[in-house]
Amino acid sequence: MVQRHIIIGDVHGMSEELALLMSDVRPTSKDIVVFVGDLVDKGPDSAGVVRWLEKWQRMLALTWLLLKATMKKNIGDSAGT
């Protein structure tokens, strides 16, 4: 049975901040962690974010989902102008 759904948005390669957040949240193998938006890019340590996900997957058999949620249109574009 799933204990919690933990939803995290736009990590952007910020591995240290992700590690701090997850140390506060303390996910277990009963939780589902959902990442929305960008995991990598812009931040200083995209590779570290990927390593973190691999590590937690091995340690806890953590269930995590990645959802692409990038909408980069200008308001003018959506209005057809």
C-alpha positions as CSV (number, residue, x, y, z in Angstrom):
1,M,0.0,0.0,0.0
2,V,1.3,3.5,-0.9
3,Q,2.0,5.6,2.1
4,R,2.5,9.0,0.4
5,H,2.6,10.7,-3.0
6,I,5.5,13.2,-2.9
7,I,5.5,15.7,-5.7
8,I,8.6,17.7,-6.6
9,G,8.8,20.2,-9.4
10,D,11.7,21.7,-11.4
11,V,14.8,20.3,-9.8
12,H,16.9,21.9,-12.6
13,G,20.2,20.1,-11.7
14,M,20.2,21.4,-8.1
15,S,21.5,18.1,-6.5
16,E,22.4,19.6,-3.1
17,E,18.9,21.2,-2.7
18,L,17.3,17.9,-3.8
19,A,19.3,16.0,-1.2
20,L,18.3,18.5,1.5
21,L,14.7,18.3,0.6
22,M,14.7,14.5,0.5
23,S,16.5,14.3,3.9
24,D,13.5,16.3,5.3
25,V,10.9,14.3,3.5
26,R,12.5,10.9,4.1
27,P,10.8,8.8,1.4
28,T,10.4,5.1,2.1
29,S,9.8,2.2,-0.3
30,K,6.0,2.7,0.3
31,D,6.1,6.2,-1.1
32,I,5.7,7.3,-4.7
33,V,7.9,10.3,-5.7
34,V,6.7,12.2,-8.7
35,F,9.1,14.7,-10.4
36,V,7.4,17.2,-12.6
37,G,9.2,19.6,-14.9
38,D,12.9,19.6,-15.5
39,L,15.3,17.4,-13.5
40,V,18.4,18.6,-15.2
41,D,19.8,21.7,-16.9
42,K,20.3,25.2,-15.6
43,G,21.7,24.1,-12.3
44,P,25.3,23.2,-11.4
45,D,25.0,19.5,-11.0
46,S,22.6,17.7,-13.4
47,A,24.8,14.5,-13.2
48,G,24.5,14.6,-9.4
49,V,20.7,14.6,-9.7
50,V,20.8,11.5,-11.9
51,R,23.2,9.8,-9.5
52,W,20.9,10.7,-6.6
53,L,17.9,9.0,-8.3
54,E,19.9,5.9,-9.1
55,K,21.2,5.7,-5.5
56,W,17.7,6.1,-3.9
57,Q,16.3,3.6,-6.3
58,R,18.9,1.0,-5.3
59,M,18.7,1.8,-1.5
60,L,14.9,1.8,-1.1
61,A,13.5,0.3,-4.3
62,L,11.9,3.7,-4.4
63,T,9.1,4.2,-6.9
64,W,9.4,7.4,-8.8
65,L,7.8,8.9,-11.9
66,L,9.1,11.6,-14.2
67,L,6.5,13.8,-15.8
68,K,7.4,16.3,-18.5
69,A,5.6,19.6,-17.7
70,T,7.4,22.3,-19.7
71,M,5.1,24.8,-21.3
72,K,7.2,27.6,-22.8
73,K,4.8,29.5,-24.9
74,N,4.3,33.3,-24.6
75,I,0.8,34.5,-23.9
76,G,0.9,36.3,-27.3
77,D,1.6,32.9,-29.0
78,S,-1.4,31.2,-27.4
79,A,-3.6,34.1,-28.3
80,G,-2.5,33.7,-32.0
81,T,-0.8,37.1,-32.2
